Amino acid sequence: MSEFTCKGVRRLGPGRQFFLVLIAISALLTSGLACAASGEDSAKALEEDSIGKGIQATIEDAKALATAPLRMDREDLLATGGALAVVGGFFAADHGIRDLVQRNTTAKGRDVADGFNTFGSAGVLLGLNAGVIALGVAKQSYGGSSHLKDAGLISLEAELFAVAATAALKELTGRATPDKGQGTTHFRPFSGFDTSFPSTHAAASFAVASVFAERFDPPVGWVAYGLASAVAVSRVYTDKHFASDVVAGGLIGWGLGKFLSRRHGADPSEWRVRPMAMEHGLGGGLMVGKQF
């Protein structure tokens, strides 16, 4: 029997995986935040309007996030200071926490943690959000409310901003991951995205969890936060992050999810869903978007 080997094919590194996921999320979000055109518009006009309005919506939310510090009141400043103090406290304890955790890991525990690592990845959360949006669209098409669909759309946007924010901080800080064995204070800015601070898994998981906790009754929030916490703990258990990395990521994601959910919470009915067809009969689908 001859042996077949495939040369020239290699697994994508974390940096490339990040960019592929970010592109996929951006593409979905752009169409998801589009403003619905009138029913008499042509398919081409509908598609162009979708892209333009989707970009506009994303930019408006990004501007609101960027200028949010200018609108902070005393309570916001105290909360921010408290969050920084918590992260600083965990940073000081990183070495001891890592030592304690790694001395008590088991093979079975690592298998479980690996499962949560996978669940908290940006790609899996993207699929989760897409599934929620699809269920919400189906529910609304049968006369139900837009509540589930809206939650999926906002959760998708929160995930995008969480991934982008943590990527920027990873690039700026360049903290070595614990499994590299370089200690808790090894920082090399602009050394790529395969770094430790903060945790993208934790940020994305808590961004999604906070949106669902904001928009549904407590049992949903408890489950969502429980899963997000399990993802964060798994990153420390498998020695992919220090404790302060996941705490910082979790706080970033939680804040983004809360901010975006409340920003888009005034009128759930402002989201629209319409069929969309490509030119020359090449395909079709649904356009889900926000009306301004």
N, C-alpha and C positions, 0 to 999 in steps of 0.2 A: 504494500500500500504506500503510495507516495505521500509525502508530507507537504502540506501547503502552508507557506508563511506569507504574511502580508507585511511588506516593508513600506516605510514612508508614512505609516499611519500612527499617530500618537495621540494620547489623551490630552484634551485641552486643560491647560493650567487654570488655577483659580482666577487669575486676572482675565483670561479670555472668556471663561465661563461667566464671570460677572458682566462683561460687556454684552455677551449674547443675551443673557437674561434681561439686562437693562434695556436693550433694543426691543425685545419682545414686549416687555411691560410698557415701554413708551408707545409702541405701535397700538397696543390695545387701549391705552389711556387716551391717546389722541382721538381715536374713533369714539371712545366712550364719552368724552366730554364735548362732543360736537353738538351744535345747535341744530334742531330739526328744521328742515326746509318744508315749504308747503307741499301738499299732496300733488299739485300739478306740475312741480318742477321736474325737469328731465333727470335721468339717472346721473348724467355727467355733472350737472349743476348741484345735485344733491351730494355727490361725492366731494366736489371741490369745497362746498360749504361746510361739510363735515370736518374736513381736514383743517380749514381755516378757523372754525369756531372751536375745534378741539385744542388747537395750539393756543388760541386766545384764552380759553378757560385755564389751561395749565399755567400759562404765564401769569394770569391774574392771581391764581393761588400761590404761585411762587413769590410774587411781589408781596402778597399779604404776609407770607411767612417771613420774608426778608425784612419787612418793616415792622414786624410784631414787637421787637424790642423797644421801638420808639413809643409804643402804646402801653408799655408795662406800668402798672401801678405798684403801690407799696407791697401789696400781697404777692403780686407776681415776682417782685424782686426778692422777697423773703423766700418764696418757694424755690426760685432759681438758686439762691444762695444755699438753701438746705440741700438741694440736689447735688450741688458741687461738693458740699461737705461730705455727703454720703459717699460719693465716688472717691473723694480723697481718703476717706476712712478705709474703704475697701482697698485702695491702692497701697496704703501702708501695711495692710494685712495680707496682700497678695501672696507673698512668699509662704507664710504660715498656712494659709488656706490651701494652696497648691500642694504643699507637703502632706497635709492631713488627708486630702482627697486621694492623692496618688498612692499613698500607703494603704489605702483601704479599697482600692478598685478590685473588681473581679471580672473574669471573662464574660460571665453572664450579664453583669452590670454594663459592661462595655457594649455588648450586643444590643441591649435595650437602649442605651444612650445613642448608639449609632442610628437606631430607628428614629429617635427624636431629632437627631441631627438632620436626617433626610427630610423629615416632616417640616422642619423649620427653614429649609432652603428656599431661596427666592423663587425658584422654578415651581416647586410644589405649592407654595402659597399663591403663586400666580394662577395655577390650575384650580386651586380652591376658590379663588375669587371669581374666576371665569365660570366655574360651575354654579356658584351662588347667583351670579348675574343671569345665567341661562335659566335657572329655576325661577328667579324673580320675574323674568320676561314671560315665561310660560304661565306663571300664576296670574300675572296681570292680564294676559291675553284671554283668560277665562273669567275676567271680571273681578279679580282680586286686587288688593292694594299694591302700590309700587314700593312698599316698605323694604321687602327683601332685595329687590333689584337695586334700590338706592344704597342699601348697606354694602352690597357687593361693589358698586361703583366707587364709593368713598373709600372702602377698604383697599381697593386696587390703587387708588391715587395715594393713599397713605403709605402703602408698601413702596411705591415708586420713590416718594420723597425720602423714606427711611433708608432705602438702598443708596440713593444718591448722597444723602448727608453722611452716612457712615463711610462711603467710599472716599469722600473728600477728606474726612478726618483721618482715615487710614493713611492716605497719601501724605498728609501734613505731619502726622506723628511718627509713622514708621516704626511702631513698637514691635519688637520681636515676639513671636508667639512662644508660649512656654515650652512647647516640644522642641524648640531649637536649643534649649539649654543655655541661653545667654543672660538669664536673670530677669528680674522684674523692671530694671531701669535701663535696658538697652533700647535706645531710640535712634532711628536713622531716617529722618524725613525724606520724602520723595524716593522711597525705595520700592514702590509698587503697592499693589492692593492685597498681596498675600501677607498681611501684617495683622496685628492683634487688636489694636484699640481704635474704635470700639467694635463690638460684635455685630456684624450685619444680621446674623441669624436672630439674635435677641431683638434687635431694632425692628426688623420686619415682622417678627412674630407678635411683638407687643403693639405695633402699629395696627395690625389686623385685629388683634384681640380688643384693643381699646375702642375701635369703631363698633364692633359687635356688642361690646358691653354698654356703649352709649345708646345704642338703638334698639336693644331688646331687653326683656325682663331679666332679673338677676341670675336665674339658673344658666342662661346662655353666657353671660359675662363671667361667671365663676368657672365654667368649663373652658372658655376661651383663655382666661388668664392662667388657669391651671396648666393648659397645654403650652402656653408661651413660657411659663416658668420652667416647665420640664425641658423645653428646648434650651433655655438659658443654662440650666444646671448641667445638661448633657455636654455643653461646650466646655465647661470646666472639667467635668468628669473624664472626658476623652483627651484632655490636655491640649485643646485647641485654643483656649483663651484663659486669661486670668480672671479672677472674680470681678475685678473692677471693670474689665472690658464688657462683660455681660450686663453689669449694673448700669454702666453708661449707655450701652446700646438699648437696654430696656427702657430707660428713662427717655431717651430720644424718641423711640418708637411710640411710647405711651403719649408723650406730649404732642407729637405730630398727628396721631390718630384722634386725640381729643380735639385738637385745634380744627382739623378739617371736618370732622363730623359735626361740630357745632357751627362751623362756618356755612355748611351746606344743609343745616337742619331746619331752616326757617320754613321752607315750603317743599315738602317731598314731591309734590305733584309737578314741580318744574322740570323733572327728568322726563324725557320722551323716548319712545322706541318706535322706529319706522323700518320698513323693509328697505334694502339697498341693493341695487343691481349694478353690475359692472357693464361697461360698454361692450357691444358686439356679442352679448350673451356669454361672456367668459366666466360668469359666476355671479354669486349674490350672497346676501346674508342680512343681518340685522344691524341697524345703526342705533346705538344707545347714546343719548346725549343730554346735555344740560342747556336749558333755554335761558338766555339773558334778556 
